[in-house]
Amino acid sequence: MKPTSHAFKANARAALGDPKLQQAMTNLRAGFVERRALMVSRMPEWEQLRDQAVAIKKHTLAHLDFYLENFERNVVANGGQVHWCRDAAEANATVLSICRSLDAKTVTKGKSMIGEEMAVNDYLEANGITPVETDLGEYIIQIRHEGPSHIIAPAVHLVKEQVAESFRATHTHLDPNRKLDDARQMCDEARGIMRQKFLGADVGITGANFLIAETGSSIIVTNEGNGDLTQTLPRAHIVLASLEKMVPTLEDAATILRLLARSATGQEFSAYTTISTGPRRASDIDGPGQYHVVLLDNGRSALLGTEFEDMLRCIRCAACLNHCPVYEAIGGKSYGWVYPGPMGSVLTPSLLGIEEAGNLPNASTFCGRCESVCPMKIPLPKMMRHWREREFSRHLNPAAARWGILAWAFLATRPGLYRIFSDGAALVLGYFGKARGRFRSLPLAGGWTDFRDMPAPQGQSFHRLYARERRRKERA
Amino acid sequence: MPAGNRKPRVALFVTCLVDVFRPSVGFAAIKLIEQAGCSVDVPELQTCCGQPAYNSGDRDDAKRIARQVIAAFQGFDYVVAPSGSCAGMIKAHYPALFSDEPETLARAKELSSRTYELISFLTDVMKLESVAARFDGTATYHDSCSGLRELGVKTQPRKLLASVKGLTLTEMRDAEICCGFGGTFAVKYGDISDKIASEKCANIEAAKADALLAGDLGCLLNMAGKLKRLGRKTKTWHVAEILAGMAADGPAIGEPENES
């Protein structure tokens, strides 16, 4: 997926003017926000659970090398393989070579954000292998040839009429006059299509919500059960995972799982939680013949020990997206790459560079709602500010904004001089704004007055009035 | 904090927006703090808390300004700001700014420990239970983000508003969701800010209140500006103006002078 994060402003403008997107985004609140709030209210131990989960991840990140090697040893002991990949290109080449070794033609795929990061579908397709997304949302965006707009609900930016349209355009073998009015009918249709794909696939690719060091297992959570069929039926199961998915034990995963679904969809638990440990054993009645873990770094190890290390605690629940007023206003695709919303605004510059993604950490009001709902207590606003600091120190932010801040700071550190300007601004704006009480337009303030009025100052600055009053009191 | 029976000495951090746009909020704050039994000073060497620089990534200037504030507000029992955002900057972020400078860090922490947002100072510190003010009408209160999430300001303004004679508080939907201001965000991403502000205005409208109140002038300028652009009748005040009984002293935010 070619990033368009540099065009964030234009993307956002288009999103704000897209009535279907705006309609789709209004569903977000009832769907996720209210259900999450209900779940959290039922859990008196919520805060303790968050603290425990943070401690688990902090410990793991502090000893990540140890747990990664431990994990690999256990995967191998179970008969599987771990492929260490520095970047997306290495990971894609690894997936392709596994597929080629099995002479694979079709690959089914469970939902994987690492797969999105690698753009593995495009890569396989270019190399003559057909990937089929089996998560309904991912399937919808795949047949529409677009990227995800949300990390757990990839097609959340669409309304059901758009989905029906895409189904009709793609499933041309079905009766063109069939009814496709509600979600149920569309689910049934997708289920019928998917069933054939599951049975015919040579390789199944899934992501991983957790990697378990002590057992060499990977865990996925789904609500559709598509992950199980994806990984159990084909000849090989490939797990795409980034290295920070690691936790030491199954017990640790269980702790974090209590936070995950509640934070994500407002469920107590996802419908399916599937633990995969190695390939099919002699005594198993089914399962893949091969089990591969493609372990992707792609810039993450470089975040260890930096001010962005906390980001590696992220469990991709999307609570920060669901509670972000900016995300809700513009949808996920405006962010221009795989990871949108607050977590994307921190992670995308880490992975693509601040030159490409500089707008993302700037496009936040710092309202702090993301941090307040993050089950892993990631200080997202703080890290967005760190990106702004890096951008500022490298002179990468727009010149006008930069000089504006520098000029203002020059004054703010010289109270006497500052007072001349602040008193003057209050007087002049107060004088001209007195009659209407507000301005519909103001020179150099179009960013404000294009959208809302600017209330006029009362006329005299506080400090002037206060000094005058003190003089009067002293005289009296 | 003060020894003996002397009145606590409070330094008012006016905030740059109150200084230029709405001095009446500063005077309302002084009146309320005095009502709560304190004496009030206004240190002359104050300009701004440095938040615009801090949130723009200009850490050096943010530190310069923070040092200036730390020096100007020495020696008072408390530092109080009629803004959760500016108080939050001093209280929560100054210590973070100097995490690698032990000497200044100690002074920043010391300042942080005696800095409060106005309404939480009145209720949590001075234990003010009620005010002697009157406002005839219904009001809805917007929880500004920094005050709410950095300082836990939520029940305090509602408690004091409940004691205002004639005032009925009516809650809007999503009072805790950002109004779209976000400092320079409102100008840098004006269209996104506008969309968020429009949602907020729809919720304000649905609450059918005569007055919109909040504790931060930045948010208030944004919401009042949008309400006026939309032609809404709702009037906007800083909560301190209502609590100090000063709503009738002049026009509400964004209202013309000859209209009351």
HADDOCK unambig.tbl for C-alpha pairs under 7 A between the chains (distance, minus, plus):
assign (segid A and resid 325 and name CA) (segid B and resid 178 and name CA) 6.93 0.50 0.50
assign (segid A and resid 325 and name CA) (segid B and resid 196 and name CA) 6.56 0.50 0.50
assign (segid A and resid 326 and name CA) (segid B and resid 192 and name CA) 6.82 0.50 0.50
assign (segid A and resid 329 and name CA) (segid B and resid 192 and name CA) 6.62 0.50 0.50
assign (segid A and resid 329 and name CA) (segid B and resid 195 and name CA) 6.34 0.50 0.50
assign (segid A and resid 329 and name CA) (segid B and resid 196 and name CA) 6.58 0.50 0.50
assign (segid A and resid 363 and name CA) (segid B and resid 185 and name CA) 6.75 0.50 0.50
assign (segid A and resid 363 and name CA) (segid B and resid 189 and name CA) 6.87 0.50 0.50
assign (segid A and resid 364 and name CA) (segid B and resid 185 and name CA) 6.87 0.50 0.50
assign (segid A and resid 365 and name CA) (segid B and resid 180 and name CA) 6.58 0.50 0.50
assign (segid A and resid 365 and name CA) (segid B and resid 181 and name CA) 6.62 0.50 0.50
assign (segid A and resid 365 and name CA) (segid B and resid 182 and name CA) 3.90 0.50 0.50
assign (segid A and resid 365 and name CA) (segid B and resid 185 and name CA) 5.99 0.50 0.50
assign (segid A and resid 366 and name CA) (segid B and resid 182 and name CA) 6.40 0.50 0.50
assign (segid A and resid 367 and name CA) (segid B and resid 145 and name CA) 5.10 0.50 0.50
assign (segid A and resid 367 and name CA) (segid B and resid 146 and name CA) 6.71 0.50 0.50
assign (segid A and resid 367 and name CA) (segid B and resid 178 and name CA) 6.05 0.50 0.50
assign (segid A and resid 368 and name CA) (segid B and resid 145 and name CA) 6.96 0.50 0.50
assign (segid A and resid 368 and name CA) (segid B and resid 149 and name CA) 6.72 0.50 0.50
assign (segid A and resid 385 and name CA) (segid B and resid 55 and name CA) 6.16 0.50 0.50
assign (segid A and resid 385 and name CA) (segid B and resid 57 and name CA) 6.22 0.50 0.50
assign (segid A and resid 388 and name CA) (segid B and resid 56 and name CA) 6.13 0.50 0.50
assign (segid A and resid 388 and name CA) (segid B and resid 57 and name CA) 4.46 0.50 0.50
assign (segid A and resid 389 and name CA) (segid B and resid 57 and name CA) 3.63 0.50 0.50
assign (segid A and resid 389 and name CA) (segid B and resid 58 and name CA) 6.13 0.50 0.50
assign (segid A and resid 389 and name CA) (segid B and resid 59 and name CA) 6.69 0.50 0.50
assign (segid A and resid 392 and name CA) (segid B and resid 57 and name CA) 5.47 0.50 0.50
assign (segid A and resid 392 and name CA) (segid B and resid 58 and name CA) 6.25 0.50 0.50
assign (segid A and resid 405 and name CA) (segid B and resid 53 and name CA) 6.22 0.50 0.50
assign (segid A and resid 409 and name CA) (segid B and resid 53 and name CA) 6.97 0.50 0.50
assign (segid A and resid 409 and name CA) (segid B and resid 61 and name CA) 6.19 0.50 0.50
assign (segid A and resid 412 and name CA) (segid B and resid 47 and name CA) 5.65 0.50 0.50
assign (segid A and resid 412 and name CA) (segid B and resid 48 and name CA) 6.49 0.50 0.50
assign (segid A and resid 412 and name CA) (segid B and resid 65 and name CA) 6.94 0.50 0.50
assign (segid A and resid 413 and name CA) (segid B and resid 64 and name CA) 7.00 0.50 0.50
assign (segid A and resid 413 and name CA) (segid B and resid 65 and name CA) 5.83 0.50 0.50
assign (segid A and resid 415 and name CA) (segid B and resid 45 and name CA) 5.72 0.50 0.50
assign (segid A and resid 415 and name CA) (segid B and resid 46 and name CA) 6.54 0.50 0.50
assign (segid A and resid 415 and name CA) (segid B and resid 47 and name CA) 6.00 0.50 0.50
assign (segid A and resid 422 and name CA) (segid B and resid 20 and name CA) 5.98 0.50 0.50
assign (segid A and resid 423 and name CA) (segid B and resid 20 and name CA) 6.86 0.50 0.50
assign (segid A and resid 426 and name CA) (segid B and resid 20 and name CA) 4.99 0.50 0.50
assign (segid A and resid 426 and name CA) (segid B and resid 21 and name CA) 6.49 0.50 0.50
assign (segid A and resid 434 and name CA) (segid B and resid 256 and name CA) 6.20 0.50 0.50
assign (segid A and resid 434 and name CA) (segid B and resid 257 and name CA) 6.04 0.50 0.50
assign (segid A and resid 435 and name CA) (segid B and resid 256 and name CA) 5.45 0.50 0.50
assign (segid A and resid 435 and name CA) (segid B and resid 257 and name CA) 6.13 0.50 0.50
assign (segid A and resid 436 and name CA) (segid B and resid 255 and name CA) 6.72 0.50 0.50
assign (segid A and resid 436 and name CA) (segid B and resid 256 and name CA) 4.50 0.50 0.50
assign (segid A and resid 437 and name CA) (segid B and resid 254 and name CA) 4.75 0.50 0.50
assign (segid A and resid 437 and name CA) (segid B and resid 255 and name CA) 4.49 0.50 0.50
assign (segid A and resid 437 and name CA) (segid B and resid 256 and name CA) 3.83 0.50 0.50
assign (segid A and resid 437 and name CA) (segid B and resid 257 and name CA) 6.44 0.50 0.50
assign (segid A and resid 438 and name CA) (segid B and resid 254 and name CA) 5.00 0.50 0.50
assign (segid A and resid 438 and name CA) (segid B and resid 255 and name CA) 6.85 0.50 0.50
assign (segid A and resid 447 and name CA) (segid B and resid 187 and name CA) 4.38 0.50 0.50
assign (segid A and resid 447 and name CA) (segid B and resid 188 and name CA) 6.64 0.50 0.50
assign (segid A and resid 447 and name CA) (segid B and resid 190 and name CA) 5.33 0.50 0.50
assign (segid A and resid 448 and name CA) (segid B and resid 186 and name CA) 6.65 0.50 0.50
assign (segid A and resid 448 and name CA) (segid B and resid 187 and name CA) 5.31 0.50 0.50
assign (segid A and resid 448 and name CA) (segid B and resid 190 and name CA) 6.27 0.50 0.50
assign (segid A and resid 451 and name CA) (segid B and resid 194 and name CA) 6.04 0.50 0.50
assign (segid A and resid 452 and name CA) (segid B and resid 225 and name CA) 4.98 0.50 0.50
assign (segid A and resid 452 and name CA) (segid B and resid 226 and name CA) 4.55 0.50 0.50
assign (segid A and resid 452 and name CA) (segid B and resid 229 and name CA) 5.36 0.50 0.50
assign (segid A and resid 453 and name CA) (segid B and resid 225 and name CA) 4.22 0.50 0.50
assign (segid A and resid 453 and name CA) (segid B and resid 226 and name CA) 6.21 0.50 0.50
assign (segid A and resid 453 and name CA) (segid B and resid 228 and name CA) 6.51 0.50 0.50
assign (segid A and resid 453 and name CA) (segid B and resid 229 and name CA) 5.60 0.50 0.50
assign (segid A and resid 454 and name CA) (segid B and resid 221 and name CA) 7.00 0.50 0.50
assign (segid A and resid 454 and name CA) (segid B and resid 225 and name CA) 5.41 0.50 0.50
assign (segid A and resid 455 and name CA) (segid B and resid 221 and name CA) 6.21 0.50 0.50
assign (segid A and resid 455 and name CA) (segid B and resid 225 and name CA) 5.97 0.50 0.50
assign (segid A and resid 455 and name CA) (segid B and resid 253 and name CA) 6.25 0.50 0.50
assign (segid A and resid 455 and name CA) (segid B and resid 254 and name CA) 4.08 0.50 0.50
assign (segid A and resid 456 and name CA) (segid B and resid 21 and name CA) 6.84 0.50 0.50
assign (segid A and resid 456 and name CA) (segid B and resid 254 and name CA) 6.05 0.50 0.50
assign (segid A and resid 457 and name CA) (segid B and resid 20 and name CA) 6.31 0.50 0.50
assign (segid A and resid 457 and name CA) (segid B and resid 21 and name CA) 3.89 0.50 0.50
assign (segid A and resid 457 and name CA) (segid B and resid 22 and name CA) 6.00 0.50 0.50
assign (segid A and resid 458 and name CA) (segid B and resid 21 and name CA) 5.94 0.50 0.50
assign (segid A and resid 458 and name CA) (segid B and resid 22 and name CA) 5.76 0.50 0.50
assign (segid A and resid 461 and name CA) (segid B and resid 19 and name CA) 5.11 0.50 0.50
assign (segid A and resid 461 and name CA) (segid B and resid 20 and name CA) 4.90 0.50 0.50
assign (segid A and resid 461 and name CA) (segid B and resid 23 and name CA) 6.12 0.50 0.50
assign (segid A and resid 462 and name CA) (segid B and resid 19 and name CA) 4.48 0.50 0.50
assign (segid A and resid 462 and name CA) (segid B and resid 20 and name CA) 6.72 0.50 0.50
assign (segid A and resid 462 and name CA) (segid B and resid 23 and name CA) 4.35 0.50 0.50
assign (segid A and resid 462 and name CA) (segid B and resid 26 and name CA) 6.91 0.50 0.50
assign (segid A and resid 463 and name CA) (segid B and resid 19 and name CA) 6.45 0.50 0.50
